[in-house]
Amino acid sequence: MFGGGQHALVTEMAHLRVERAADGFRDRFRSYAVILDGRAVGRVKRGQAIEVAVSPGLHVAMLKLDWCSSPQLTFSVSPGEVAVLACHPGGSLLSVPWHALFARGRYLAIDRIE
């Protein structure tokens, strides 16, 4: 023992909050899978949000719905910080066939809210 006592090493966690808009018609009855660093961490429904604890540092998030997804979003989060991401359908209702067939990686959209 050094200095007469033991010291616990405590690392303060950070959080990721993913919010999905309540408006819009497309995908209104379907939930989006939230993928963080290549691992599914939850699902977010229309008009709802999820929050998960993450380690401080650099992370990569994306959304998935069947064979479609959002682009990957790289973000950094500090200890004690809550990184907030907004998600919604990508494009317009008229672009659904195009996105589903030719732009599957942009069918959904994800953005960081500062």
N, C-alpha and C positions, 0 to 999 in steps of 0.2 A: 504494500500500500504506500502510496506517495502522498505526503501532506496530511496524513491522518484520516482520509476518507475516500470513498469511491465517487466517481463522477459519471453520470449517465450521459451519453452522447445523444442529444435529441435534435432531430432535423425537422424544422417546421415544414409542413406540407403546403401545397398550393391546390387550387381547385380549377376544374374546367366546367363551365356551364354552357350547355347548348340549348338555345331557345328557337322554337319554331313558330312562325307567324300563324295567327288564327284565320287570316283571310285567305281567299283564293279557293278555287274549285278543285283543281287538279290534286290528286292523291289525298283527298280530304278524309278518306276512311282507312288510310294506310299509314303505318309508322315507318320511320327511317331508322336504319341501324347506324349507330354512331361507332366509328372505327377509330381507335386511338393507338398510334404506334403499331398498327397491324393487327390489333386485337379488338374484338367487339366488346364495348363497355356498357351498352344499353340501347334503348330504342326511344325515339321521341315522336309523340303524336302531334297532330295539328293543334295549335294553341297551347302546347305544353312545353316544359323544359325539363332537362335532367342535369344533375350536377354530380361529378365524380372527383374524388381526391386524386391528385397526380403529384409526382415528384417535381420539384423545381427544375427548370431547365428547358431545353428545346424538345418540342413534340410535333408529331404530324397527325392531323385529323382529317377524316373524310366521312362521307355518308354513303350508304348503299341502300338500294331498293331493287330487289331481284337482280337482274343482270346489269342494271344501270348504277351510276354513282355520281358523286361530285368530284371536282378536281381535288387533289390533296392540298391541304393548307398547313404550312409550317408556321408555328408560333412559339414564342418563348413566354415562360411564366416564372415569376419570382416567388420566393417563400412568402406565404401568407396572402398572395394575390389570387384573385378570381379572374381567369381569362374567360371572356364571354364571346361565344360564337353564335351567329344568327344563321338559320338555315331556311330554305324555301325551295320550291320547284324552280328549276332553271328554264329560261326562255318563257314563251307564252303558251297558252292552251293550243294554239294553232301549230306550234312547233313540236308537239309531242311525237308524232310519227318520225320526224327527222331526228330528234334526239334519241329516241328509242332504237332506231336502226343504225344511224351513222355517227352520232355524237353521244354515245352512252356514258362517257366520262364527264359530261356536262349536263346530264338530265336533271341533276340536283345542284344547288348552289350553297356555298358555305362562305361566310365572311366574318372577320374579327370585328367586334364592336369595341372601339377605344373609349 
